[in-house]
Amino acid sequence: MICTPVHAAQTLESREGYFVLEFENHSSAYDSLEIVQMVEGKPAPVAVQTFDVTGQRQATLSGFANGEYLARLIDSSGEHSPVELARVQVTHRSLYQALALFVLGLAAFLMLVGILLSFVRRERDGHYA
């Protein structure tokens, strides 16, 4: 079922594969959130996931691969036209950048452990008495 959106959606970019959608204004009329992947060369979008969002005002979604996604609210009763919430462009960081950030975090962690161990040794030897 391809429907036209009621209003223009906001455009989001995600470098981590997760994003937060807020649909406070529509939470009373819509009960499903559908995520579809926009694939070049295909006329119809490919449905990825559908979530029950009855009574919710926002949703945090994660685990998406690189690509362009469309998030829209759907009324299962069919009384309301679908509302396009957002177009999300997911572009993960490169492996080099991810490894560099990991190594930086590991270095900071090891430095913290080293400082804590040196304070424990100094206290044990009576330097702080």
Biotite code that builds the C-alpha atoms (Angstrom):
import biotite.structure as struc

atoms = struc.array([
    struc.Atom([0.000, 0.000, 0.000], chain_id="A", res_id=1, res_name="MET", atom_name="CA", element="C"),
    struc.Atom([1.630, 3.235, -1.130], chain_id="A", res_id=2, res_name="ILE", atom_name="CA", element="C"),
    struc.Atom([0.095, 6.393, 0.265], chain_id="A", res_id=3, res_name="CYS", atom_name="CA", element="C"),
    struc.Atom([1.091, 9.994, -0.068], chain_id="A", res_id=4, res_name="THR", atom_name="CA", element="C"),
    struc.Atom([2.243, 11.735, 3.087], chain_id="A", res_id=5, res_name="PRO", atom_name="CA", element="C"),
    struc.Atom([0.053, 14.276, 4.824], chain_id="A", res_id=6, res_name="VAL", atom_name="CA", element="C"),
    struc.Atom([2.895, 16.745, 5.415], chain_id="A", res_id=7, res_name="HIS", atom_name="CA", element="C"),
    struc.Atom([6.566, 17.150, 4.645], chain_id="A", res_id=8, res_name="ALA", atom_name="CA", element="C"),
    struc.Atom([8.839, 15.094, 6.832], chain_id="A", res_id=9, res_name="ALA", atom_name="CA", element="C"),
    struc.Atom([11.949, 16.302, 8.558], chain_id="A", res_id=10, res_name="GLN", atom_name="CA", element="C"),
    struc.Atom([15.297, 14.985, 7.367], chain_id="A", res_id=11, res_name="THR", atom_name="CA", element="C"),
    struc.Atom([17.561, 13.298, 9.904], chain_id="A", res_id=12, res_name="LEU", atom_name="CA", element="C"),
    struc.Atom([21.122, 12.044, 9.646], chain_id="A", res_id=13, res_name="GLU", atom_name="CA", element="C"),
    struc.Atom([22.483, 9.254, 11.805], chain_id="A", res_id=14, res_name="SER", atom_name="CA", element="C"),
    struc.Atom([26.154, 8.313, 12.074], chain_id="A", res_id=15, res_name="ARG", atom_name="CA", element="C"),
    struc.Atom([25.529, 5.643, 14.718], chain_id="A", res_id=16, res_name="GLU", atom_name="CA", element="C"),
    struc.Atom([22.520, 3.775, 13.275], chain_id="A", res_id=17, res_name="GLY", atom_name="CA", element="C"),
    struc.Atom([19.969, 4.980, 15.824], chain_id="A", res_id=18, res_name="TYR", atom_name="CA", element="C"),
    struc.Atom([17.537, 7.869, 15.960], chain_id="A", res_id=19, res_name="PHE", atom_name="CA", element="C"),
    struc.Atom([14.636, 9.237, 18.022], chain_id="A", res_id=20, res_name="VAL", atom_name="CA", element="C"),
    struc.Atom([11.269, 10.022, 16.461], chain_id="A", res_id=21, res_name="LEU", atom_name="CA", element="C"),
    struc.Atom([8.732, 12.227, 18.207], chain_id="A", res_id=22, res_name="GLU", atom_name="CA", element="C"),
    struc.Atom([5.098, 12.052, 17.166], chain_id="A", res_id=23, res_name="PHE", atom_name="CA", element="C"),
    struc.Atom([3.355, 13.711, 20.088], chain_id="A", res_id=24, res_name="GLU", atom_name="CA", element="C"),
    struc.Atom([0.803, 15.489, 17.876], chain_id="A", res_id=25, res_name="ASN", atom_name="CA", element="C"),
    struc.Atom([-0.300, 12.244, 16.227], chain_id="A", res_id=26, res_name="HIS", atom_name="CA", element="C"),
    struc.Atom([-0.183, 9.788, 19.141], chain_id="A", res_id=27, res_name="SER", atom_name="CA", element="C"),
    struc.Atom([-3.958, 9.696, 19.647], chain_id="A", res_id=28, res_name="SER", atom_name="CA", element="C"),
    struc.Atom([-4.888, 8.950, 16.026], chain_id="A", res_id=29, res_name="ALA", atom_name="CA", element="C"),
    struc.Atom([-2.142, 6.524, 14.929], chain_id="A", res_id=30, res_name="TYR", atom_name="CA", element="C"),
    struc.Atom([-1.133, 3.183, 16.404], chain_id="A", res_id=31, res_name="ASP", atom_name="CA", element="C"),
    struc.Atom([1.663, 1.855, 14.158], chain_id="A", res_id=32, res_name="SER", atom_name="CA", element="C"),
    struc.Atom([5.072, 3.147, 13.188], chain_id="A", res_id=33, res_name="LEU", atom_name="CA", element="C"),
    struc.Atom([6.388, 1.732, 9.931], chain_id="A", res_id=34, res_name="GLU", atom_name="CA", element="C"),
    struc.Atom([10.004, 1.986, 8.823], chain_id="A", res_id=35, res_name="ILE", atom_name="CA", element="C"),
    struc.Atom([10.645, 1.431, 5.130], chain_id="A", res_id=36, res_name="VAL", atom_name="CA", element="C"),
    struc.Atom([13.961, 1.440, 3.307], chain_id="A", res_id=37, res_name="GLN", atom_name="CA", element="C"),
    struc.Atom([14.224, 3.569, 0.198], chain_id="A", res_id=38, res_name="MET", atom_name="CA", element="C"),
    struc.Atom([16.152, 1.570, -2.403], chain_id="A", res_id=39, res_name="VAL", atom_name="CA", element="C"),
    struc.Atom([17.384, 3.205, -5.583], chain_id="A", res_id=40, res_name="GLU", atom_name="CA", element="C"),
    struc.Atom([16.012, 1.628, -8.719], chain_id="A", res_id=41, res_name="GLY", atom_name="CA", element="C"),
    struc.Atom([12.925, 0.208, -7.006], chain_id="A", res_id=42, res_name="LYS", atom_name="CA", element="C"),
    struc.Atom([9.656, 2.115, -7.449], chain_id="A", res_id=43, res_name="PRO", atom_name="CA", element="C"),
    struc.Atom([8.119, 0.926, -4.170], chain_id="A", res_id=44, res_name="ALA", atom_name="CA", element="C"),
    struc.Atom([9.868, 1.193, -0.788], chain_id="A", res_id=45, res_name="PRO", atom_name="CA", element="C"),
    struc.Atom([10.859, -2.012, 0.989], chain_id="A", res_id=46, res_name="VAL", atom_name="CA", element="C"),
    struc.Atom([9.216, -2.432, 4.433], chain_id="A", res_id=47, res_name="ALA", atom_name="CA", element="C"),
    struc.Atom([11.815, -3.071, 7.125], chain_id="A", res_id=48, res_name="VAL", atom_name="CA", element="C"),
    struc.Atom([9.949, -3.017, 10.443], chain_id="A", res_id=49, res_name="GLN", atom_name="CA", element="C"),
    struc.Atom([6.588, -2.117, 11.929], chain_id="A", res_id=50, res_name="THR", atom_name="CA", element="C"),
    struc.Atom([6.144, -1.179, 15.594], chain_id="A", res_id=51, res_name="PHE", atom_name="CA", element="C"),
    struc.Atom([3.035, -0.851, 17.724], chain_id="A", res_id=52, res_name="ASP", atom_name="CA", element="C"),
    struc.Atom([3.192, 2.663, 19.196], chain_id="A", res_id=53, res_name="VAL", atom_name="CA", element="C"),
    struc.Atom([-0.255, 2.872, 20.749], chain_id="A", res_id=54, res_name="THR", atom_name="CA", element="C"),
    struc.Atom([-0.202, 5.625, 23.390], chain_id="A", res_id=55, res_name="GLY", atom_name="CA", element="C"),
    struc.Atom([3.457, 6.501, 22.850], chain_id="A", res_id=56, res_name="GLN", atom_name="CA", element="C"),
    struc.Atom([4.766, 9.964, 22.067], chain_id="A", res_id=57, res_name="ARG", atom_name="CA", element="C"),
    struc.Atom([8.224, 9.036, 20.835], chain_id="A", res_id=58, res_name="GLN", atom_name="CA", element="C"),
    struc.Atom([10.263, 6.046, 19.773], chain_id="A", res_id=59, res_name="ALA", atom_name="CA", element="C"),
    struc.Atom([13.988, 5.359, 19.862], chain_id="A", res_id=60, res_name="THR", atom_name="CA", element="C"),
    struc.Atom([15.034, 3.045, 17.053], chain_id="A", res_id=61, res_name="LEU", atom_name="CA", element="C"),
    struc.Atom([18.427, 1.442, 16.549], chain_id="A", res_id=62, res_name="SER", atom_name="CA", element="C"),
    struc.Atom([20.264, -1.216, 14.595], chain_id="A", res_id=63, res_name="GLY", atom_name="CA", element="C"),
    struc.Atom([19.907, 0.250, 11.111], chain_id="A", res_id=64, res_name="PHE", atom_name="CA", element="C"),
    struc.Atom([22.431, -0.378, 8.348], chain_id="A", res_id=65, res_name="ALA", atom_name="CA", element="C"),
    struc.Atom([23.665, 2.255, 5.916], chain_id="A", res_id=66, res_name="ASN", atom_name="CA", element="C"),
    struc.Atom([20.903, 3.564, 3.679], chain_id="A", res_id=67, res_name="GLY", atom_name="CA", element="C"),
    struc.Atom([17.916, 5.870, 3.456], chain_id="A", res_id=68, res_name="GLU", atom_name="CA", element="C"),
    struc.Atom([14.844, 5.098, 5.534], chain_id="A", res_id=69, res_name="TYR", atom_name="CA", element="C"),
    struc.Atom([11.357, 6.559, 5.703], chain_id="A", res_id=70, res_name="LEU", atom_name="CA", element="C"),
    struc.Atom([9.449, 6.596, 9.000], chain_id="A", res_id=71, res_name="ALA", atom_name="CA", element="C"),
    struc.Atom([5.688, 6.978, 8.838], chain_id="A", res_id=72, res_name="ARG", atom_name="CA", element="C"),
    struc.Atom([2.759, 6.607, 11.195], chain_id="A", res_id=73, res_name="LEU", atom_name="CA", element="C"),
    struc.Atom([-0.096, 4.380, 10.106], chain_id="A", res_id=74, res_name="ILE", atom_name="CA", element="C"),
    struc.Atom([-3.628, 4.029, 11.439], chain_id="A", res_id=75, res_name="ASP", atom_name="CA", element="C"),
    struc.Atom([-4.545, 0.341, 11.375], chain_id="A", res_id=76, res_name="SER", atom_name="CA", element="C"),
    struc.Atom([-8.247, 1.174, 11.145], chain_id="A", res_id=77, res_name="SER", atom_name="CA", element="C"),
    struc.Atom([-7.665, 3.090, 7.908], chain_id="A", res_id=78, res_name="GLY", atom_name="CA", element="C"),
    struc.Atom([-9.504, 6.208, 9.052], chain_id="A", res_id=79, res_name="GLU", atom_name="CA", element="C"),
    struc.Atom([-6.457, 8.456, 8.702], chain_id="A", res_id=80, res_name="HIS", atom_name="CA", element="C"),
    struc.Atom([-3.938, 8.764, 5.889], chain_id="A", res_id=81, res_name="SER", atom_name="CA", element="C"),
    struc.Atom([-0.354, 7.790, 6.770], chain_id="A", res_id=82, res_name="PRO", atom_name="CA", element="C"),
    struc.Atom([1.837, 10.572, 8.121], chain_id="A", res_id=83, res_name="VAL", atom_name="CA", element="C"),
    struc.Atom([5.434, 10.748, 6.975], chain_id="A", res_id=84, res_name="GLU", atom_name="CA", element="C"),
    struc.Atom([7.509, 11.632, 10.060], chain_id="A", res_id=85, res_name="LEU", atom_name="CA", element="C"),
    struc.Atom([11.076, 11.625, 8.839], chain_id="A", res_id=86, res_name="ALA", atom_name="CA", element="C"),
    struc.Atom([13.501, 10.611, 6.167], chain_id="A", res_id=87, res_name="ARG", atom_name="CA", element="C"),
    struc.Atom([16.587, 9.233, 7.863], chain_id="A", res_id=88, res_name="VAL", atom_name="CA", element="C"),
    struc.Atom([19.955, 8.907, 6.162], chain_id="A", res_id=89, res_name="GLN", atom_name="CA", element="C"),
    struc.Atom([22.118, 6.382, 8.037], chain_id="A", res_id=90, res_name="VAL", atom_name="CA", element="C"),
    struc.Atom([25.819, 6.610, 7.224], chain_id="A", res_id=91, res_name="THR", atom_name="CA", element="C"),
    struc.Atom([27.999, 4.791, 9.725], chain_id="A", res_id=92, res_name="HIS", atom_name="CA", element="C"),
    struc.Atom([31.475, 5.944, 10.603], chain_id="A", res_id=93, res_name="ARG", atom_name="CA", element="C"),
    struc.Atom([34.303, 4.257, 8.725], chain_id="A", res_id=94, res_name="SER", atom_name="CA", element="C"),
    struc.Atom([36.043, 1.280, 10.317], chain_id="A", res_id=95, res_name="LEU", atom_name="CA", element="C"),
    struc.Atom([39.239, 3.344, 10.667], chain_id="A", res_id=96, res_name="TYR", atom_name="CA", element="C"),
    struc.Atom([37.387, 6.091, 12.547], chain_id="A", res_id=97, res_name="GLN", atom_name="CA", element="C"),
    struc.Atom([35.610, 3.577, 14.791], chain_id="A", res_id=98, res_name="ALA", atom_name="CA", element="C"),
    struc.Atom([38.875, 1.804, 15.649], chain_id="A", res_id=99, res_name="LEU", atom_name="CA", element="C"),
    struc.Atom([40.601, 5.127, 16.354], chain_id="A", res_id=100, res_name="ALA", atom_name="CA", element="C"),
    struc.Atom([37.824, 6.097, 18.777], chain_id="A", res_id=101, res_name="LEU", atom_name="CA", element="C"),
    struc.Atom([38.014, 2.657, 20.419], chain_id="A", res_id=102, res_name="PHE", atom_name="CA", element="C"),
    struc.Atom([41.792, 2.938, 20.898], chain_id="A", res_id=103, res_name="VAL", atom_name="CA", element="C"),
    struc.Atom([41.403, 6.457, 22.322], chain_id="A", res_id=104, res_name="LEU", atom_name="CA", element="C"),
    struc.Atom([38.802, 5.196, 24.812], chain_id="A", res_id=105, res_name="GLY", atom_name="CA", element="C"),
    struc.Atom([40.978, 2.216, 25.727], chain_id="A", res_id=106, res_name="LEU", atom_name="CA", element="C"),
    struc.Atom([43.965, 4.507, 26.358], chain_id="A", res_id=107, res_name="ALA", atom_name="CA", element="C"),
    struc.Atom([41.861, 6.767, 28.613], chain_id="A", res_id=108, res_name="ALA", atom_name="CA", element="C"),
    struc.Atom([40.555, 3.729, 30.521], chain_id="A", res_id=109, res_name="PHE", atom_name="CA", element="C"),
    struc.Atom([44.039, 2.266, 31.023], chain_id="A", res_id=110, res_name="LEU", atom_name="CA", element="C"),
    struc.Atom([45.348, 5.642, 32.192], chain_id="A", res_id=111, res_name="MET", atom_name="CA", element="C"),
    struc.Atom([42.523, 5.873, 34.746], chain_id="A", res_id=112, res_name="LEU", atom_name="CA", element="C"),
    struc.Atom([43.228, 2.346, 36.018], chain_id="A", res_id=113, res_name="VAL", atom_name="CA", element="C"),
    struc.Atom([46.937, 3.190, 36.304], chain_id="A", res_id=114, res_name="GLY", atom_name="CA", element="C"),
    struc.Atom([46.221, 6.351, 38.324], chain_id="A", res_id=115, res_name="ILE", atom_name="CA", element="C"),
    struc.Atom([43.870, 4.470, 40.653], chain_id="A", res_id=116, res_name="LEU", atom_name="CA", element="C"),
    struc.Atom([46.422, 1.692, 41.210], chain_id="A", res_id=117, res_name="LEU", atom_name="CA", element="C"),
    struc.Atom([49.169, 4.213, 41.975], chain_id="A", res_id=118, res_name="SER", atom_name="CA", element="C"),
    struc.Atom([46.932, 5.914, 44.572], chain_id="A", res_id=119, res_name="PHE", atom_name="CA", element="C"),
    struc.Atom([46.159, 2.540, 46.177], chain_id="A", res_id=120, res_name="VAL", atom_name="CA", element="C"),
    struc.Atom([49.894, 1.708, 46.384], chain_id="A", res_id=121, res_name="ARG", atom_name="CA", element="C"),
    struc.Atom([50.726, 5.120, 47.875], chain_id="A", res_id=122, res_name="ARG", atom_name="CA", element="C"),
    struc.Atom([48.001, 4.788, 50.471], chain_id="A", res_id=123, res_name="GLU", atom_name="CA", element="C"),
    struc.Atom([49.101, 1.247, 51.322], chain_id="A", res_id=124, res_name="ARG", atom_name="CA", element="C"),
    struc.Atom([52.718, 2.450, 51.757], chain_id="A", res_id=125, res_name="ASP", atom_name="CA", element="C"),
    struc.Atom([51.531, 5.206, 54.094], chain_id="A", res_id=126, res_name="GLY", atom_name="CA", element="C"),
    struc.Atom([52.163, 8.270, 51.945], chain_id="A", res_id=127, res_name="HIS", atom_name="CA", element="C"),
    struc.Atom([48.707, 9.695, 52.766], chain_id="A", res_id=128, res_name="TYR", atom_name="CA", element="C"),
    struc.Atom([48.739, 8.971, 56.523], chain_id="A", res_id=129, res_name="ALA", atom_name="CA", element="C"),
])
